[in-house]
């Protein structure tokens, strides 16, 4: 497969994280852990996703922040595909209403196994993470977006069901459709619009 084809077909990832009643900015509740979609969290009463969006917005946009996406951590993309990924969308199922929401995303990420100290050592001492972006490239939706608001199964690559392989690769067009849907549903997120513009510039400059 040619490199440009890899870049087009592996431009984005849609992946799941477990639900956090504290908006992934503080430790989960006991109920969150008991109702986790991930056996590891239930069995060990710990999850490393709890600080995925726990960064200080006042910090410089060039500061880095890391997140755990369990399926990606357990099965990292091949290096060539990994380098092609320019956005990782995170979704989560709310066990209270059984609906799945788009929570936010990391754009222009680096994908690799790494560790960082936990800000809450009473909950866990170390965070095991796999996605890293600059804070200016990370978006968290204060109002989560129900995936039924834009037909996610229509957007996914043909013959792919959501989460069929643990996470879904997204083509350039798939990724742009999700970004456009965010624009339609949440039209006033300035940070999102800035990131989308830079992603479009990247796509055009690389002729994807």
N, C-alpha and C positions, 0 to 999 in steps of 0.2 A: 504494500500500500504506500502511495506517495505521501510525503510529509504534509503537503497541502490538504490532502484528503483527510488525514488524521486530524489536522487542525480544524477543518470544517465540521467533522463528525464527532469530535470530542471537545467542543468549545465550552460546554457547560456540564454540570452534574446536578441532579436533583436527588437529595438524600434525606433520610429521616433522623431525627433526634428525639429523645424521650421528653415527655411533658414536664415543665417546671412552672409551678404556680407563682414563682418569684421572678418570672420573666428572664430566666437564664442569667441573672445578675446576683444571685444568692443561692444558698443551699436549698435543695428541694425539700418538700415536706415529706413526712413518713408516708402519707397517702400517695404522693407522687411516686415514691419508690415502689410501693406495693402494687401500683397500677402501671408500672413501666412496661413498655413494649419489648424491653430487652431483658433476657433471662439473667445476664450478668448483674444488672442493677438490682433485680429482685433477690437473687441469691446472696449477693455480697453487701446489700444495703448501701451501695455507693454508686454514684454516676459521675463521670468526668466531664459531662456536658454542661454542668450547672453554671459555669462562668463564660459560656460561649459568647454572650453579649454583655459581659460585665466589665466594660471599660469606661473610663472617664472621658466624656465628650469634650472636656476642656483641654485635654492633652493635645499636643501637636498632632496633626493628621499624619505625620510621618512615623509616629510611634506604632509599633507592631502589637497585634493581639492575636491570640491563638484560640482555636476551638477543637473540640472533639466531634467527629461524625463517626459513630461506631462502625458502620458498615465499611466506610472508607479506611478506617484504622485497621480493621481486620483483613482487608483485601485492597492494598494500595494499587492504584492504576499502574500499568507498565510505564517506565520512565518517559517514553516518547509521547504517550497519551497524557501523562501527568503534566508535562510541559505545555501541552496544548490547552489545558483547562484554564479558562479565564473568568469563570464564575461558578460558585457553588451555592445553590439554593437549598435552604434548610426548611423542611416541613416537620410538623409534629401533630400527633393525634391527641386531641383533648379527651381524656377518658370521662369527663363530666357529660359531654354532649355527643361523644363518638363521632365528631367531625374532625377532618384533617385541615390544618391551616398552614399557609406559608408564613414563616416566622421572620425571615430575613435572608441575607446572603452575604458572602465574602466574594469580592471581585479581585481580579489580578492576584490570585492566591499562590502561595507555595504549598505544596502537598508533600509532607514527609513526617515520619515519626519523630517526635521530640517530647520533652518533659518541661514542666515549669512548676515552681512552688505554688502550692495552693494558698489563696488568700484567707482560707478558713481551715486552719489546721485541725480544728476540733472535728470537722467533717471528714477531711482527708489531708494528707501531708503533701501529696504530689498530684499534679494534673497530667494525665497522659493524653496528648493532643496530636493532631495531624494536619490541621489547616492553619495557615498564617497569612494575614494581610495587614496592610497599613490601616489604621483606624479610619482614615478618610475614604477607604475603599470598602467599608463594612456598613451595611444598612440593617437596622432592626426596626420592624414595623410595630409602632406603639399600638396600632389596631391591626390585629392579625387578619390575614386575607383567607377566607374560606376558599379552598381549591375548587369548590363547586361554582364559585362566582365566575370563574373562567374555566371552560371545559378542559381540564388538564389532560384527560385521556386523548383529546383531539390534538393537543399540542405535542405530546410525546412522540418520539420516532415511531414510524409504522411498525405494527406487530409487537409493540412493547407495552406491557402493563406496568402500572406504577409499582415500583419496588420489586419487580420480578427478579432482579439480580442483586437485590440489596440496595443498589442505587442505580439510577438511570443516567446514561450519557445523553447529552443534549447537543444537537447540531447548532450551528450558528443561527439558523432560522428559528429553531425551537426556543433557543435562549432569548432571541429578540421578541418572539411572541409573548413570552412570559413578562419581559420587561415592559412591553407595550400594554399588556393587561394590567400591570401594576400602575402604569400611568393613567389608565382609564379609571381604575377603582380608587386609587389614592393619588389624585392629580397634583397635590401640593407638597410633595416631599422633594425639597430642593436638592438634598444630597443624592437621592436616587437619580434625578434628572441629570446631575453633573456626571455621575458614574456612567450612565447610559450614553452620554455624549462622548466620553472618553473611550468606551467600548466600541462605539461606532467608528471613531477615528482609527482605532486599532484594526478593526475589520477592514476598513477601506484602505489603509496603508499597507496591509498585508494581502490585499486582494482575495479575501476569504468569501 
